[in-house]
Amino acid sequence: MLSYAMKKNLLLAISIAFLSCNKNAPESLSIGVWRAELQLNDANVLPFNFEVTSNQSLKIFNAEEIILVDEIIYKNDSIYIQMPVFEGYIAGKLSPNKIEGSFIKESLDRVVPFEAKLSKEPRFKIKKVESNHEITGNWEAIFSEGVEEDEYVAKGIFNQKGQNVTGTFRTTTGDYRYLEGVIDGDQLMLSTFDGSHAFLFKATLKDNTMHGQFYSGSHWEEPFVAKRNEAYELPNENELTFLKAGYDALEFTFPNASGEMISLSDAQFKNKVVVVQIMGTWCPNCLDESKFYSEYYNENKNKNLAFVALAFEYAKSEALAFKSIKRLKERIGIDYPILLAQFGTSNKLKAQEKLPMLNQVLSYPTSVFIDKTGKVRKIHTGFNGPATGEKYTAFKKEFKSFISALQSE
């Protein structure tokens, strides 16, 4: 039997050979519901479901989230499925009812074995008929407890119906988006796949406590512990990032896609309320935030309001980084400028070197709110996306109120 490493190398070779000169007649994906698995390691697979609606489109499902994929290429007996917005793609060998290949992120040199079959089987296959556990509500969680520099806190927010569970984990840097899964006996299993991140959570439930493991693709895993705590709240997102002593303003000069160097002191930002978005095109939380910001900007851009995004990209070249920026802008319909602050790494310490006036770059995204006089009035770390439910609604209300107050000054 092939080991996980051998399988990974084999599938990489299959992906590289995607455009080979195989003379077999091209196949097309069969219409209907499919069940997919990402092989994270020898013992764990990450399942998700998608529906093929035509030979050129499919929908990926994560709880309430539906991701439309409409870039599918067939070549002989192979298939290439490009994820929307993000650079990740699936490449593999195709029969009408099966795909065998890899999920690939080239800039990070990551390859995860992938398999999908035409099947109405559920995301997770339940072995036990019943469960005595009910996890609906809030949970206080710690990831990598006791591991210096890796430990962080989180808030689990879950909704259970029967044995089915949806929800997310919120952290100080954002949320883990739409998680979907089941409780099978005393085992909790949750997953999500959004074209960028592939997350799997597995935990054992006992006496209102979870002891589990979190897997991010095939490159990272860490333990977590969570206890039910309805009153638990994370640290205030508006107090985590701030201007260091000796600085009284945010300053930067970065290029746009045309090679123009753009600064916050430019005329386009003068006498306006400015929202500076620190982000990356590879970041799902940034995508959620960008959708909201883009919609808000398009409705309010004639009201002394400006947005500008600073992209920190792990793409290996400037050209590839701007290609990702262009793709994001076109897919989401972003009209405000996105500048390239960094490429070749998304390291947060490197990001802070580009913005030395900040005490830290803790999260992608981070938003800096600047009033008409150029004064930084607030810095919001992370983003509570639509998967967080009430927190997302509260954020939007707070955002609109704060911007309106700055505009009226």
N, C-alpha and C positions, 0 to 999 in steps of 0.2 A: 504493500500500500504506500502511495506517495505521502511524504510528510507535508506539513503546511508550507514550509519553505520551498520544497520542490514544486508544489502546486502553484505557488505564487510566481516562481520563475517561469514555469510552463505557460501560465496565463499571460505573463508579460510578453513572452515570445509570440503567443497567439495575437495579442494586441498589436505588436509591432508589425506582424504580417497581415494586418487588416486589409491593406490595399494590394494584397498579392494577386497574382494572375490566375486564380482558380477559375476553371472554365464551367463550373456548375452554374445552373440557371439561378438567377436571383430569387430569393424567397422574400415574403413579407410577413410581418407580425400578424398573427390571428387576432381578429376582433374579439374582445371580451376581457374578463378579469384575469389578472396574472398574480402569482405570488413569487416574490424575489427574495434572495438571501445573499448577504455579504458575509464572506468567511473571514471573520476577524482574527481567529486563531484556531488551533486544532480543536478546541472545546466549545467555541462560541460562534454562533451565526446571528446576524442582525436581519430580521425579516421585515418586509413591508409589502404592501399591495399597490398595484397600479392597474389602470384600465386602458386598454388600447381602443381608441375610438375611430381611428382610421389608420391606413398604413403610413401616415405622416404625423400622427399625433397620439399622445397618451397623457393620462392624468395620474400623478402620484398622490397618494392619500396619507395624511398624518392627522388623525383626529379630525378637527374642523377644517384643516388646511387642505386645499387642493392645488397642486402645482401642475400647470399646463406645460408640457414639453412638446415643441413643434419643430425641432430640428433633428430629423432622423434620416440617415443616409444608408442605402443598401449598396453593397458591392459584392457581386458573386454570391458566396454563401456567408458573407459577413455583414455585420450591422454596426453602425456608429450612432450613438444617442447622445447629443450634446445637451447638458443641463442648462436651463434658462439662467441668464445673468452670470452664473459662476463658470469657472474654467473647467471644472470636472466633467468627465464624459465616461460613458460605458462603451466598450468596444468588445466584440466577440463573434463567435460563430453562431449562425442562426439556422434553425429549422422553424417551420410555422408555429410550433407549440413550445419552443425551448430556445433559450439563449445561454451560452456558456462563454464567459469572458472575464473582463476585469472592469472595475471602476478606477479611473486613473486621474490623478492630479499632477500634471507634468512639472509644474514649477516647484513642487515639494518632493518630487521623485517618489510619489506614493502610488502603490498599486494594490488594490484589494480584490481578491477573487470574487466573482459575481456569477450567480446562476438564477434564472427565472423560468417558470413554467406556466403555461396556460392552466389556471386552476382557480376555483372559487374557495379554496381552503383559506381559513382566517389567518391573520397576521401571526398570532401565536396559537399553537395547537395545545388545547387544554387536555390534561391527562386525568385530572380528578374532577368529579361532577360538581362538588360543592366546596365552598370556602366559608369559614366562620369569621373572616376578617373584613372589616369595613374601614377604608382609609380616607374617605371623603373629608376634606378639611385641610388645615395647615400643619406643616411639620418643620421643626427646627433641625437643620442638618449641618454636619461638618464633613468636609471632604479632606482626605489625606491627613487625618488628625495626627498631630505629633510630628509631622514631617516638615522640618524647617523649610520655609519659602514656598512650599506647595500647599500648606493648609489654608483652607478658606471656608467661610460659612455660606449657607444657602437656606432658602425657604422653599419647601415643597408645597405645592398647591395642587390638590387632586380631587377628582370627581369620579365616584364609583357607581356603576349601575350593573347590578348582578356581579358577574366576574370580570366585567370590562371596566377599564380604568383609562382616563385621560387626565392631562394636567401638564405641569412643568416644574422645574426647579428655577427659582430666581436666585441670582447671586449679586454681589455688589457691582459686577461688570456687565450684567445683562441677564437674559434668561436662556434656557435650553430649548426654547420654542415648543412646538407641538409634539408632546409625547403621547403615545398610544400603546395600550397593552392589556394585560390580564393579571388576575390573581388566580393562581393554580395551587390549591391547597394553602400552604403557607409561603408560597413563592410569588413574588412580584416581578413581572417582566415588562419593561417599557422600551420602546424604540422610536427613532425618527430618522428619516433620510430626506434631506432637502436639496440635494445636488451639490452641497458643499460639505456639510457635517453629516456624519453617520454616528449616531449615539445609541448605545445600548445600556440599559440599567437593569441589573438583576439583584434582588434582595430577598432575604428571609425575614418574615414577619413574626414577631413574638411580643406579646404584652405591650402593644402600642409603640413598638420600636422596630426600626428597619436596620439590618446589617447587610450591606451590599457592596457591589462592585460596579464602577462606571467605566465603560469602554468608549473611547473616541476613535473610530476607525480601527485600524490594526496597529497604530503607532503609540497609543497611550491607554493606560488603565490605572485606576486608583480606587481605594476603598472609600466608603462613606457610611455614616451612621446618622439616623434621623429618629427623632422622638416627636410624638404628637404634641403640639403646642399652639393652640388657636390664637394666642395673644402675641406670638413671636413676630418681630419686625426686624428687618435688616437695617444697618446703619444708613443714615440720611445720605442719599445720592448727591445732594447739593453741598456736602461738606467734605468730600473725600479728595477732591482736586481743587487747588487754589494757586494764586500767584505767590511766588516766593517773596520774602522780604527783600526790598531793594528794587522791586519791579512794580510799576503802576499801570502797565498796559500790555496787551498782547501784540507782538510784532512778528511778521514773517514775510518772506519773498520766495515764491515758488512758481514754476512754469505751468502754463496751460498747454493744451495739445498743439497750439500754434507756435509754441516756443516763446510766447510773451511772458515776461516776469511780472507777476501780480503781487501787489503788496496791500496790506490792510489800509495803508495811508493813501491809496489811489482814490481818484475822484468818485468812482462808482460807489464807494462806501461812505463818502463824506455826508455828515448830517443825517445818517440813517441808523436805525436799529439793525445790528448785524448779528447773525447767528453763524458761528464758525463751527463746522462739523468735522471732527477728527474721526476718520473712518478708513475702511478698506473695502474694495469691491468684492473681496473674498469672504466677507463677514456677513452671515445671515442676520444678526441683530442690526447691523448697519443697513442692510437691505430693508428691513422693516421700518427703520427710522427714516430712510431716504424716501420711501413711499409716502409716509406721512408728511415729511418736510416738503416734498415736491408738490403735493396736493395743496398744502397750506400756502406755499410760496406763489403758486399759480393763481390762487384766489386773492392774494394780498400784496403782490409785488409793487403795486402802484401806491402803497401807503407808507412810504419812507422806510421800507424794509428790504434787507438784502441777506442772502445766504451765500456762503462760500464753503466748499468742502476741501479738506486737506487729505489726500489719499496716501496711505502708507501701504505699499504693495510688496508682496513677496515674489512677484514676477521677476524673472532673471535678467530682464533688460528693460530699458526705458520704453522701447517700442512696444513690447508686450504689455507693460504696465498701462500705457495709454490706450492700447487696444482693449484692455479690460474696462478702463474708464469709459471709453466710447460705447462699449456694449451695455454697460449699466445705464448710461444716460439715455440711450436709444430704447432700451427695454422698458425702463420705468417712466420715461418722458421727463427727465430732469432738465430744467432750463437754467438753473443757477450754475456758476462755474465750479468745476472740480479740478483742483491743482494737484500736481504730483509732488508730494513732499518727500517721498523716499521709495526706492525700489530695491529688490534683492533681498529684503528681509522685512518682516513685520514686528521685529523685536521692539518691545516697549521702551527699553533703556535707550536704544538707538533713536527712537521717536522723540524721547525727551531731549536728546541732544539737539534736535531740530527746533524744539520749543523750550529753551532753557529757563524761561520765566515761570514754567509750571513746576510745582513740587514733584509731580509724577505724571506719567501717562499710564493710568491704571487700566484703562479699558478702551477698546474699540466697540462702539462709538463713545465719544465724549463731546459734549456741546458747550461752547463758550458763548455767553450772551453779553453783548456789548451795546451800551446806550449810544445816543446820538453824539455825545461828546467824546466817545472813544474809550470810556471807562468800562472795565469788566464788572458786570453786576452779578453774575452768577455763572458757575461752572457745574454742569450736570454730568455725572459719571454714569456710563452705561445707558441702557434703554429698556424699558419695560414694554415689550411688544404685545401684539394682540393675543398671544397664547396665555398671557397673565390675567386676562379678563378684566376684573374691576380695577386692577392697578393700571392697566393700559388706559382705561376710560378716565381715571383720575389724572394720569399724566397729561392727556390731551387737554383736559379742562384747565389744569394748572398752566400748561404751556401757553394756551391762547390768552388766558388772563394776564400772565406776566408780560407777554409781548405787547398786548393792548396797553398795559400800564406804561411800558417804556415808550410806546409810540405817542402817548398822550402828554409826555413830559415836554 
